Amino acid sequence: MPAPKELRNNGVVKNVGEARETPTGTPQEEIATGERSTRNRVARSILDHGPSTVAELAARLRLTQAAVRRHLDALVADDVVQAREQRVYGARTRGRPAKVFALTDCGRDAFDQSYDKLAADALRWIQDRLGGDEAVVAFARARIAEQAAGYRRAIEAAAPEERTEALAKALSADGYAATARSAPVGEQLCQHHCPVAHVAEKFPQLCEAETEIFSQLLGTHVQRLATIAHGDGVCTTFIPRVSTATHNASASTAGRNPA
């Protein structure tokens, strides 16, 4: 599936009243166009990196925190992003939790998430006519297994300590805006975008099949901590450290018996 495009000028991110009656080419319209462009960059940064604080957005986009807050206020007013308390995994530190900004369903819709209804209708038809939940599971596994051929090549070409990063890059090429980061006794694979989130909300078998294939590809049991389909800001998978010998044996078995 292609990578998501820039936020479309479809009315989700509005012009917040700037230069609506101004003829083309005037300084006022140029200012308004720049505002929209920067606002789109803020929304895209949240898509690519997941729920973010004002300070994180300012650092990534090289803007002042005051400018970021101004754009976030407009995005919140347009129901593109929402403020929420930062989710903490593990022991909570002292102090008030940081506020982060995450995309709303409306905000995600502004990026190219096409054919959601068609896909959901097709899966519902499979469920009703071809064997219930088992048929949906079979479809989900077949779909991700086909995608996984490229993921497997990327992982096998990587050094053992870089396999999660290699998987993240392969997922990003399919539009998942994925990153890998260190975690206690392992790593976390974070998918900041899910092109099929709305369908997976109705059919969690898609997420379950994806988790299964990650486990096979990486040669270890993995744990899904959060999913966009369930309302989280990021799909997060915990991957424990595994020895090279164990990985090679498991990856070889997965290669012979794809899900």
HELIX and SHEET records of a PDB file:
HELIX    1   1 PRO A   27  HIS A   49  1                                  23    
HELIX    2   2 VAL A   54  LEU A   61  1                                   8    
HELIX    3   3 GLN A   65  ALA A   77  1                                  13    
HELIX    4   4 ASP A  105  ASP A  109  1                                   5    
HELIX    5   5 ASP A  116  ARG A  129  1                                  14    
HELIX    6   6 GLY A  132  GLU A  156  1                                  25    
HELIX    7   7 PRO A  160  GLU A  162  5                                   3    
HELIX    8   8 ARG A  163  ALA A  173  1                                  11    
HELIX    9   9 ALA A  197  LYS A  202  1                                   6    
HELIX   10  10 GLN A  205  LEU A  218  1                                  14    
HELIX   11  11 ILE A  228  HIS A  230  5                                   3    
HELIX   12  12 THR A  244  ARG A  256  1                                  13    
SHEET    1   A 2 VAL A  81  GLU A  85  0                                        
SHEET    2   A 2 LYS A  99  LEU A 103 -1                                        
SHEET    1   B 4 ALA A 178  ALA A 183  0                                        
SHEET    2   B 4 GLY A 186  GLN A 191 -1                                        
SHEET    3   B 4 CYS A 235  PRO A 240 -1                                        
SHEET    4   B 4 GLN A 223  ALA A 226 -1                                        
END                                                                             
